[in-house]
Amino acid sequence: MISKEQVQESALTLFTRYGLQSVNMDDLAKELRVSKKTIYQLYNSKEELVLSLFERISGEWDKEVGILLKKPNNPIIQFLKLTDLRYQYVERLNPTFLLKSSRQYQKVYSFMLDITSSIESLVLELLIRAKEQNVILEEVDPKIFHTVHESIFISYFEHYNPVVPGSKNTFKHMVIAPIAGICDTNKINIWKEYDTISTGTLT
């Protein structure tokens, strides 16, 4: 008997590779080499399966962010790590799959909105803390910077193309350079810090 985790793994692979609408339960059953009835014993519908994937991804995200925030770092270091983590998830998951999932299923859409709102609030909180600790320059409004930062993320998310040569390096400068520009260089060297924490996602 296959497990829910096995179904989720195969479903995520197929959805991210071929798109949500292109993959049905028959395709998933064929991939797993089981009957469609077996899958329906675990998930009542495709929507339920898709929602379970979002819940799983959200749980993994919360765990990683929790570990990140437990470390007593400068809020800008945490901001950099969080930014790097966000783009790891963009690379891991096909944005087209995420967008189509949220548009096709209302429950998934609501779930995605909650996750997005939570992340945006956390990013702003870190920026405000950095400003209070005088790591961010006095003349910089963290709320305005946050708005610009999120707009860049949304644009990258919606137009992400893993096959475009140099896109990662270009994006590194689009994201990290603005952060470097708003911080007091006497307090933190953004490029040096980023190079020490980067997983290679944006390099």
LINRAFEN-V868447 format. One record per residue. N is the residue number from 0. RES is the residue in one small letter. PHI is phi in whole degrees, -180 to 180 (999 if undefined). Layout:
BEGIN
[[N/RES/PHI] [N/RES/PHI]]
END
This chain:
BEGIN
[[0/m/999] [1/i/-77] [2/s/-101] [3/k/-62] [4/e/-64] [5/q/-66] [6/v/-65] [7/q/-61] [8/e/-61] [9/s/-67] [10/a/-63] [11/l/-63] [12/t/-62] [13/l/-69] [14/f/-63] [15/t/-73] [16/r/-83] [17/y/-113] [18/g/98] [19/l/-63] [20/q/-72] [21/s/-81] [22/v/-111] [23/n/-115] [24/m/-68] [25/d/-65] [26/d/-63] [27/l/-66] [28/a/-62] [29/k/-64] [30/e/-61] [31/l/-85] [32/r/61] [33/v/-135] [34/s/-81] [35/k/-63] [36/k/-60] [37/t/-62] [38/i/-67] [39/y/-69] [40/q/-74] [41/l/-99] [42/y/-133] [43/n/-71] [44/s/-157] [45/k/-64] [46/e/-61] [47/e/-63] [48/l/-65] [49/v/-61] [50/l/-63] [51/s/-64] [52/l/-67] [53/f/-65] [54/e/-65] [55/r/-66] [56/i/-61] [57/s/-63] [58/g/-64] [59/e/-65] [60/w/-62] [61/d/-59] [62/k/-65] [63/e/-67] [64/v/-68] [65/g/-60] [66/i/-64] [67/l/-60] [68/l/-77] [69/k/-72] [70/k/-78] [71/p/-75] [72/n/-100] [73/n/-51] [74/p/-59] [75/i/-72] [76/i/-63] [77/q/-65] [78/f/-61] [79/l/-64] [80/k/-66] [81/l/-65] [82/t/-61] [83/d/-60] [84/l/-65] [85/r/-59] [86/y/-79] [87/q/-61] [88/y/-69] [89/v/-64] [90/e/-70] [91/r/-72] [92/l/-111] [93/n/-69] [94/p/-55] [95/t/-60] [96/f/-63] [97/l/-64] [98/l/-66] [99/k/-69] [100/s/-63] [101/s/-68] [102/r/-77] [103/q/-84] [104/y/-121] [105/q/-62] [106/k/-64] [107/v/-66] [108/y/-61] [109/s/-63] [110/f/-64] [111/m/-66] [112/l/-62] [113/d/-63] [114/i/-64] [115/t/-61] [116/s/-62] [117/s/-63] [118/i/-66] [119/e/-62] [120/s/-65] [121/l/-66] [122/v/-60] [123/l/-64] [124/e/-59] [125/l/-66] [126/l/-66] [127/i/-65] [128/r/-62] [129/a/-64] [130/k/-67] [131/e/-64] [132/q/-92] [133/n/62] [134/v/-80] [135/i/-89] [136/l/-58] [137/e/-58] [138/e/-80] [139/v/-92] [140/d/-92] [141/p/-61] [142/k/-69] [143/i/-67] [144/f/-61] [145/h/-59] [146/t/-60] [147/v/-67] [148/h/-59] [149/e/-69] [150/s/-66] [151/i/-66] [152/f/-62] [153/i/-61] [154/s/-64] [155/y/-64] [156/f/-61] [157/e/-77] [158/h/-119] [159/y/-59] [160/n/-137] [161/p/-67] [162/v/-98] [163/v/-78] [164/p/-61] [165/g/82] [166/s/-64] [167/k/-66] [168/n/-65] [169/t/-61] [170/f/-67] [171/k/-55] [172/h/-75] [173/m/-70] [174/v/-98] [175/i/-76] [176/a/-59] [177/p/-62] [178/i/-65] [179/a/-61] [180/g/-70] [181/i/-101] [182/c/-101] [183/d/-73] [184/t/-66] [185/n/-75] [186/k/-98] [187/i/-159] [188/n/-103] [189/i/-59] [190/w/-63] [191/k/-66] [192/e/-64] [193/y/-64] [194/d/-63] [195/t/-82] [196/i/-105] [197/s/-62] [198/t/-85] [199/g/98] [200/t/-59] [201/l/-109] [202/t/-104]]
END
